[in-house]
Amino acid sequence: MPDVQITLTISTDNIQRVLDSFNALAGKTIEINAHELEGGGHWSFRYDPKDVGETNQDYAKRVLKELVKATVRLVDMAEDYQRYSTEVAAITPPNQDVPEDIIQ
């Protein structure tokens, strides 16, 4: 299967607004929640502020890559958590055999 190429265009009128939003979130913990996802879905991520030598295009591309990776990680973690929960539920809990009258 060939790579998927995605081209996004930010209109000139919105470039500053988008960059300001990215800058406001840079260096902060961003949380993605998908409560309806089986197994629950929660993932936190962050990205570094724009580097001095980084173009606006490269910066936007880096931020969006981090968002896509976080989304995939959220789904993977939810699937793995569901698998883990199913396997743990199948384990027979240990028996408790201490009699009630062990001490009087």
Buried (B, 14 or more C-beta within 10 A) or exposed (E): EEEEEEEEEBEEEEEEEBBEEBEEBBEEEBEBEBEEBEBBBBBEBEBEEBEEEBEBEEBBEBBBEBBEEBBEBBBEBBBEBBEEEEEEEEEEEEEEEEEEEEEE
